[in-house]
Amino acid sequence: MDAELSYVPDPATTATKHGKHHQPRESRTTTRQHFPNESMNVMKYASPDPKEKFNWLSSMPFFGFHFLAAAALLIGVDRASLLLCGVLYFVRMFFITVGYHRYFSHRSFKTGRTMQFLLALGGTTAVQKGPLWWAAHHRKHHLYADTDRDIHSPQRGFWWSHVGWILCDKYKTVNYKDIRDLAKYPELRFLDRQHWLGPTVLLVACALVGGYRGVLFGFFLSTVLLWHATFAVNSIAHLFGRRRYETSDTSRNSLLVALMTNGEGWHNNHHYYPTSARQGFFWWEIDFSYYLLYGLSTVGLVHDLRTPPQRVLLGHAPEVARRTLPSRGVVR
């Protein structure tokens, strides 16, 4: 049977301090502008957690990827290498945005168990750890967005929200009790623990297809670009852009980030209604991930795509902003 989901509402997210509900509005900002309902999220950090310190040793592979990505550009660019880089970037971005984010983190659509496995397997090739690790940490971000419990709040600085939190020891593991609805599937636990399998197979495939150029461009350069585009949602999309809805966090809509991430840049929309499979709420907001999802739904591979109702689009539903955590779910 398909997933039956329940969500945890937080009614204190988008109403103003006088309890009035406003129509959606957009304002441009390039600074950490203070909004009326963000005072509740003023950061008051205690002394730094030793586990949040930068770990040079465990971060060496991360910097090694960047070195090899730079080496790809230094050896000269050719059309075939760029094509391989672009294709693998786009395909793996699909698995991150549709699989890791919209499905595993927010359960914004339903699918069968085989497709669920394929979404998880494809996501591991992006070298962003396993689906359970990714989804569990992302759900915590939404639960505590821009508070002292947010794992990558931009109020701790651009570097921390972009990549610093990944390079410390505190968030390297996941407690499966935090994500029971997914951890009950043994195949997902396997992929989560053996998340290196997908990247290894992809690395070998790139070598077979393009030799050393295939490895440098198709795997390393593509992966580094994919990383920073994904990270930009946590950093840039909380610092720069427009705000349509008054949420209790600093999320913003960014066309630039949306283009880099197949539609994830409409981040203020997303934080206002996290369970929507469509993050570009309006026709002019480009969302390639949703277009692909819609295509998959027409052939029956996915179904029950959640989209924002009219009351949400008009900003009349302040209670929805944190309905993000599915408490249970079963796939057929």
Buried (B, 14 or more C-beta within 10 A) or exposed (E): EEBEBEBEEBEEBBBEEEEEBBEBEEEEBEEEEEBEBBEEBEEEEEEEEEEBEEBEEEBEEBEEBBEBBEEBEEEEBEEBBEEBBBEBBEBBBBBBBBBBBBBBBBBBBBBBEEBBBBBBBBBBBBBBBBBBBBBBBBBBBBBBBBBBEBBBBBBBEBEBBBBBBBBBBEBEEBEBEBBEBBBEBEEBBBBBEEBEBBBEEBBEBBBEEBEEBBBBBBBBBBBBBBBBBBBBBBBBBBBBBBBBBBBBBBBBBBBEBBBBBBBBBBBBBBBBBBBBBBBBBEEEBBBBBBBBBBEBBEEEBBEBBBBBEEEBBEBBBBBBBBBBBBEEBBBE
